Amino acid sequence: MTGLLWVTVPYVAFTSFLLGHIWRYRHDQFGWTTRSSQLYESHLLRWGSPLFHFGLLAVLGGHVLGIAIPASWTAAAGVSEQAYHLLSVSFGTLAGLATVAGLGILLYRRSTVPAVRKATTTIDKGMYLLLSAAIGTGMLNTVGSNLIGGGYDYRATVSPWFRSLFTIHPQPELMAGTPVSFQIHNLVVLALLGLWPYTRLVHVFSAPLGYLTRPYVVYRSRDANHPGARRYARAWEVSAPPSARR
């Protein structure tokens, strides 16, 4: 069971994540979009979207630091375990609260604005469910385990397990004794990764880099006093025959 949960499931999720994006890009480029609903409602979106996106970016940055970078590296850089724990919990809590607030606003908007609710697909509902579960269990681990509970050093178990998956020498035994909340969080995140390519989350990998090099848009004056402004008749005006213009 340990090998199934912490070896097979991660590799299935990673494969779906990678191949799914390739398939989606090759066969559904017109669907590679956020399906923006700003036209339906913008007030709640103006508050919820920045809170959610910037908060989530900070959360992901904290995960990269805590999971991808070994504890020995931060110690070699002169960052003590106590200092690291204080910074990670403090910034993680703030980033998590911003993410939760933003997601709450967006979900409230999506459920209460009729036009936005009708534009929500079944796959969107599954994605929002997994996203909410991932953020909720993450906050439970950060706040519940570290601030309220006695704390848990995930960098001794979860982090090396995750890194071992990319060395093709997985160590599932590291996850066997981790708290249940950490196990649930990891499984939910893996499920979200597997579903990711088939949802609107693909827009994360889209950047409008073309805007940096595209030519300027040329605007021409429509001022009636500008020379040549009425050189051509408007489409809805009936032009006189050539004999009448002589």
C-alpha positions in Angstrom: 0.0 0.0 0.0 2.9 2.4 0.8 4.4 1.8 -2.6 1.1 2.4 -4.3 0.4 5.7 -2.6 3.8 7.2 -2.6 5.4 5.8 -5.8 2.7 4.7 -8.2 0.2 7.6 -7.6 2.9 10.3 -7.9 4.3 9.0 -11.2 0.8 8.6 -12.6 0.0 12.2 -11.6 3.3 13.5 -13.1 2.7 11.6 -16.3 -0.8 13.0 -16.7 0.5 16.5 -15.9 3.2 16.3 -18.6 1.5 14.4 -21.4 -1.8 16.1 -20.7 -0.4 19.5 -21.3 1.3 18.3 -24.6 -2.0 16.8 -25.8 -4.0 19.9 -24.7 -1.6 22.2 -26.6 -1.6 20.2 -29.7 -5.4 19.5 -29.9 -7.1 22.3 -28.0 -5.2 25.5 -28.4 -8.4 27.5 -28.7 -9.5 26.1 -25.4 -6.2 27.0 -23.7 -7.7 29.9 -21.9 -9.0 31.0 -18.5 -12.5 31.5 -20.0 -12.6 34.8 -18.3 -15.9 35.9 -16.7 -14.9 39.5 -16.1 -17.6 40.7 -18.4 -20.2 39.2 -16.2 -19.0 40.7 -12.9 -15.9 42.7 -12.1 -16.3 44.2 -8.6 -15.7 40.9 -6.6 -13.1 39.8 -9.2 -11.1 43.0 -8.7 -10.6 42.0 -5.0 -10.5 38.2 -5.2 -8.2 37.7 -8.1 -5.2 39.6 -6.8 -5.5 38.2 -3.3 -5.7 34.7 -4.7 -3.0 34.9 -7.4 -0.4 36.8 -5.4 -1.1 34.7 -2.3 -0.7 31.5 -4.2 2.5 32.6 -5.8 3.9 33.2 -2.3 2.7 29.8 -1.2 4.3 28.1 -4.2 7.5 30.0 -3.5 7.5 28.7 0.1 6.9 25.2 -1.1 9.9 25.4 -3.5 12.1 26.6 -0.7 10.9 24.1 1.8 10.7 21.0 -0.4 13.2 21.4 -3.3 16.0 22.9 -1.2 17.5 20.5 1.4 17.9 21.6 5.0 21.7 21.2 4.7 21.7 23.9 2.1 19.9 26.5 4.2 22.1 25.6 7.1 25.2 26.1 5.0 23.9 29.5 4.0 23.8 30.5 7.7 20.1 30.1 8.2 19.4 28.3 11.5 16.5 25.8 11.8 14.8 28.1 14.3 15.1 31.1 12.0 13.9 29.1 9.0 10.9 27.8 11.0 9.9 31.3 12.1 10.2 32.7 8.6 8.4 29.9 6.9 5.5 29.8 9.4 5.1 33.6 9.5 5.2 34.2 5.7 3.4 30.9 5.0 0.5 31.9 7.3 0.2 35.4 5.7 0.4 34.0 2.2 -2.1 31.2 3.1 -4.6 33.7 4.6 -4.4 35.9 1.5 -5.0 32.8 -0.7 -7.9 31.6 1.3 -9.5 35.0 1.3 -9.1 35.4 -2.4 -10.4 31.9 -3.2 -13.3 32.5 -0.8 -14.3 35.7 -2.7 -13.9 33.9 -6.1 -16.0 30.9 -5.0 -18.7 33.2 -3.6 -18.7 35.2 -6.8 -19.0 32.0 -8.9 -21.8 30.6 -6.8 -23.9 33.8 -6.4 -23.5 35.6 -9.8 -25.9 33.7 -12.2 -24.0 34.4 -15.4 -20.7 33.2 -13.8 -22.4 30.2 -12.3 -23.8 29.1 -15.7 -20.3 29.5 -17.2 -18.9 27.0 -14.7 -18.3 23.5 -16.2 -18.2 20.2 -14.4 -14.5 20.0 -14.7 -14.2 23.4 -13.2 -16.2 22.3 -10.2 -13.9 19.3 -9.7 -10.9 21.6 -10.0 -12.2 24.1 -7.5 -13.0 21.2 -5.1 -9.4 19.9 -5.3 -7.9 23.4 -5.1 -9.9 24.2 -2.0 -8.9 20.9 -0.4 -5.3 21.5 -1.2 -5.3 25.0 0.3 -7.3 23.9 3.2 -5.1 21.0 4.2 -2.1 23.1 3.6 -3.3 25.7 6.0 -4.2 22.9 8.5 -0.6 21.8 8.4 0.9 25.3 8.6 -1.4 26.8 11.2 -2.7 23.7 13.0 0.5 21.7 13.2 3.1 24.4 13.6 1.3 27.2 15.4 -1.3 25.3 17.5 0.3 21.9 17.7 3.8 20.9 18.6 5.1 21.4 15.1 6.4 18.9 12.5 9.7 18.9 10.6 8.4 18.0 7.1 11.9 18.7 5.7 13.1 15.4 7.3 10.4 13.2 5.6 8.2 14.9 3.0 10.9 16.9 1.3 13.4 14.1 0.8 10.6 11.8 -0.4 9.5 14.3 -3.0 13.0 14.8 -4.2 13.6 11.1 -4.4 10.8 10.8 -7.0 13.0 12.8 -9.4 16.1 10.7 -8.9 14.2 7.5 -9.9 15.1 6.1 -6.5 11.8 6.7 -4.6 11.7 6.4 -0.9 8.1 5.7 0.0 9.0 4.6 3.6 9.7 8.3 4.4 5.9 9.0 4.0 4.7 6.0 6.1 5.1 7.7 9.4 4.1 11.3 8.5 0.9 12.9 10.1 -2.3 12.1 8.4 -2.9 15.7 7.5 0.4 15.8 5.6 -0.5 12.6 3.7 -3.9 13.9 2.7 -2.4 17.2 1.6 0.1 15.4 -0.6 -2.5 13.1 -2.1 -4.9 16.0 -2.9 -2.1 17.9 -4.5 -1.1 14.9 -6.7 -4.8 14.6 -7.8 -4.8 18.3 -8.6 -1.7 17.9 -10.7 -3.2 14.9 -12.6 -6.3 16.9 -13.4 -4.5 20.2 -14.1 -4.0 19.9 -17.9 -7.7 19.4 -18.5 -8.9 22.5 -16.7 -8.5 26.3 -17.0 -5.4 26.1 -14.9 -3.4 25.6 -18.1 -3.3 29.4 -18.4 -0.6 29.4 -15.7 1.9 28.4 -18.5 0.7 31.1 -20.9 2.6 34.4 -20.9 1.8 37.3 -23.3 5.5 37.5 -24.4 4.3 38.5 -27.9 3.2 41.8 -26.6 6.9 42.7 -26.0 7.8 42.4 -29.7 4.7 43.1 -31.7 4.5 46.3 -33.7 2.7 49.4 -32.6 -1.0 49.7 -33.5 -1.4 52.7 -35.8 -4.4 54.9 -35.0 -5.6 57.4 -37.6 -7.4 60.6 -36.8 -11.2 60.8 -37.5 -11.2 64.6 -37.0 -13.3 66.2 -39.7 -10.9 69.1 -40.0 -8.0 66.8 -40.6 -6.8 66.8 -44.3 -8.1 63.7 -45.9 -10.4 62.7 -43.1 -13.4 62.4 -45.5 -11.5 61.2 -48.4 -13.6 58.0 -48.5 -17.3 57.9 -47.9 -18.6 55.9 -44.9 -19.9 52.5 -45.6 -23.5 53.5 -44.8 -23.5 56.5 -47.1 -24.8 56.1 -50.6 -22.1 57.3 -53.0 -23.3 59.4 -55.9 -22.6 58.1 -59.4 -19.5 59.4 -61.1 -21.6 61.5 -63.6 -23.3 63.4 -60.6 -19.9 64.3 -59.1 -18.7 66.1 -62.2 
